[in-house]
Amino acid sequence: MENSKSNTGLKVALGIALVLFLATGFYTMNLYKKSNETQKELTAEKELVMNDLNAMAKQYDEAIGENEIANADLVEARARIQGLIDSLKISETNVKSLWRYKSKYMSLQKEMDVLLAQNDSLRIENSYLATSLDSTRVRLEERTIFTDSLLVQNNALAEVVENASALNTVGLKGFGVIERTSGKLIPTERARRVDKIRVCFTVAKNALVSEGDQELYVQVIGPKNNILGLNQQVQFGEKTFNYSVISKFNYENTSLNVCEFVASKEDADFEEGRYVVNVFNEKDLVSTTEFTLK
């Protein structure tokens, strides 16, 4: 009798263990399936953002191609989009990263609407001026329109970030310079003649940011995907990247123009090709552009 009860208890225990095993297996399989589905959805969303950025870049290419004299604002905006595309290609596929790129895409979309509207107005104005003014007057008016367009662009970008709780930058530019012994700087596109890379940008006014010492991380990537300058690593949470120089400044709740210099390693010559400039506010990419040395 006791053996019978023991066997019965063993069978019950085995039955319970089997049910728990099957339930655990089902839960694990279901969790794995959901994880794969989520990853597929994020990858698809990333592809959609990439497609949107490529479509935006194509619109800029068409607008630039319509002008005999390329609008410098359109060219600069096109370069920023290409930098964002390059950054998105190598970014991690997660919800936080994807949302950040979507936010930047929406900001760039607002900027593009303004610039393309100005570009259409510029083409109509140029057509009229070509029939009524001499070539000297035309060139003068174009320069004036370009300047006004740049001011509108900077104001539009400032409005995009004015409600953010972190510092942002506008008007990012990178270029090679020759440094005279007198301290005079001469811009140049000739790689062999470049002494340093100069990076300039404007820190946008933001009432939500406290006054005091602030810093941004500048990253300059060479033609061979190498980091110029200090090439030191910094980590914020799970985000790790290498920077070329730390830009430190005193922020007083007003727009601030900042320029930094980046040198090559051991004073080696700069290489010909495409250079990408990124500015980070801690882990967040806030501005990007590119330039070419010949």
N, C-alpha and C positions, 0 to 999 in steps of 0.2 A: 504493500500500500504506500509506504513512504517513498519507494522508488518511483511508483506511478506519479505521485505528487511532484517529485523532483523533476521527472521528465516533462511533466506538464508545465511546470514553472520555467524550465529551460527553453521549451518551445515558445512560450509567451515572450520571454526575454529576447530570444532570437528574432521573433516576429517584430517586436518593437524596434530592435536595432536595425532590421531590414527596412522598416518604414522610414526611420530617421535617415538612414543612408540614402534611400531613394529621394526623400524630400530635399536633403542637402545637395544631392547631385542635380536635381531639377532646378533648385534655387541658383546654384553656381552656373549652370548652363544658361539660365534665363538672364542672369547678371552679365555674363560674357556676351550674350547676344545683344543686350541693350547697349553695352559699352561699344561694341562694333558699330551698331546703328548710329550712336551718337557721334563717333569719330567720322563715319561716312558723311553725316549731315554737316559737321564742321568743315570737312574737306570740301564738300560741295559749296558751302557758304563762302569759303576762302576763294574758290574758283570763280564764284559770282563777283566777288569784290575785285579780283584780278581782271575779270572781263570788263567790269565797269571802268576801272582805271585805264585799261588799254583803249577802250572806246573813247574815254575822255582825251587821252593822248592823241588819238587819231583826229579828233575834232580840232585840237590845237594845231596839228600838222597841216590840216586843210586850211585853217585860218592863216597860218604863217605863210603857206604856199601861195595864197591869194594876193599877198603884198609884194611888190617889187622891192620895197624897203621893209625888212622884217621888223615888226613891232617888238622892241626889246622886252616889254612886259610879258608878251605871249611866249617868247623864247625862254624867259626865266621861269615862268609858270610851268611850261612843258618840261623843263629840266627837273623841277621839284617833283612832278608826277612820276618821272622816270626813276628818280631816287626812291620814291615811296614804293614803286613796283619792285625795284631791286630788293628793298628791305623786306617786303611782304613775301617774296620768294623764299627767303631764308628764315622767316619767322616761324615760331612754334604755332601749331594748329590747336588753339584752345579758345574758350569763350572770351576770356579777358583780352587776349591779343587781338582776336577778330573784331571785337567791339571797338578797340582803339583805332584800328585801321578803318572801320566803317565810319567812325566819327571824323577822322581826317579826310576821308573821301567826301563826306557831306560838306565839310568846310571848303574843300577844293571845288566842289560843285557850285557853291555860292560864288566863289571867286571867279570861276569860269564864266558864269552867267553875266557877271559884270564886265569882264574883259572882252568877251565876244560881242556883247552889245556895243561896247566902246569901239571895238574893231570894225564892226559894220558901219557905225557912224563915221569912223575915220576914213573908210573907203569911199563913202558918199561925199564926204568933205573934200577928199583929195581929188575926186573926179571933177568937182565943181571948180576947185582952185586951179586945176590944170588948164581949164579953158579961159580963166579970167585973170590969172596972175603969172608973172614970170617965174623962172625956175628958182631964183634966189628967194623970192617971197614964199614959194611953196615949201622949200626946205626949212625956212624959219617957222612957218606955221606947223609943220610936222613935228619939229622939235618941241614946240610949245604944247601940242596935243599929247606927245609922248610923256612930257613932264606932268601934265595934268592927270594923265592916265595912271602914272606911277603913284601920285598922291592919292587918287581914289582907291587904288589897289591896297596901299598901306592902311588907309582908313577902314576899308572893308575887312582886311585881315585883323585889324585891331578890334573891330566890333565882334568878330567871331570868337575871340578869346577873352573878351573883357569880363565875361561872367564866370570864367574858370577860376579855380582856387589856387592855381599854380602859375608860375611865370611862363611866358611863351615868347617866341621871337618872330620877327618879320624881316623881310629884306635881306635874307642870308645870301652872302656872296663869297666866293673863294677865287683867288687868282695868284699867279706868280709875280714876284717883285724882285727888282734889282736894288740892292741896298748900297748906296754910296757911302764913302767914308764920312761925308758931311751929315749923314743921317737921312738924306733925301731918298725917297722910295719911288721907283719907276716901274709901273706895271709892264709885264711882258708875257707873251705866250710861247717864247722860245725856251724849251726845257734846259738847254745847255747854259743859258744865261741866268736862270732863276737862282737866287740866293735863299729865299724863303717863300713859304706859302702864307699869304695873308688872308685871314678869315674875318669878315665883318658882318655884323647883324645889329638889329635894333631890339632891345628888350621892351616889349609892349607895356604900356601903362595898365595896371590892374589894381583896383582899389581893394580887392580881397586879399592881396599879399602884403604882409607886414613889412615895414621899412627895416633896413639893416643890411648886414653883409649877406650876399647871396652868391651862388656859384652854379655854373652850367658846365657840362662836359662836351668838349669839341672833339670830334673824331674825323680824321682825314684818311681816306682809303685810296691807296695808289693804284696804278694800272694793273699790277699783279696781285691785287686784293690784299696788299700789305698795309698795316697801320703805321702811319708816319708819326714823327715826334716822339713823345715819351713811351708810347705803346705799353702803358701800364693798365693792369686789370682792376676793375671795380665791380662790386656785387651789391645789388639791392634786392633783398628777398631771394627769389629764384632766378632773377635776371642778372646775367654776367656779360660784360663787354669790355673791350679795350679802348682807351681814349688816347688822344694825341696831346691834349693840354686841358687844364682846368681853368676856365674863365671865372675869375673872382672879381666882384664889384660891389659897391654900396648902392643899394636900391632905395630910392626915395619917393616911390609912388608916382614917378613920372617916366616917360619914355626915355630910354638911355641907349646911346650908340656905343657899341663895344667892338674893338678889333683885337685879334690875337695873331701871333706868328707861330708857325710850325716849321721846324727845320728838318732836314734829312738826317739820317743816321751817319755820324762821323763825317759830316760835311760832304757826303757823296753827292754826285750829280743827280738831279731829278730826272726821272724817266719820261719819255714821250708817252702820251695816251690820256685816257679819261680818269679824272679824279672825282671822287664823291665826298662831299662834306656833310656830316650829320651833327646836329646839336641835341644833346639829351638833357632833360631836367630830371635828374636821378635816373630812374629806369625808363622814363617815357621819352620817345623821340618826338621833339617839338618842331624841328625844321630840318630840311635837307635840300641840297642843290648839287650841281656838278659843273666842272669846267674841263677844258682840254689843253694840254701843253703839246706843242708841235716839235 
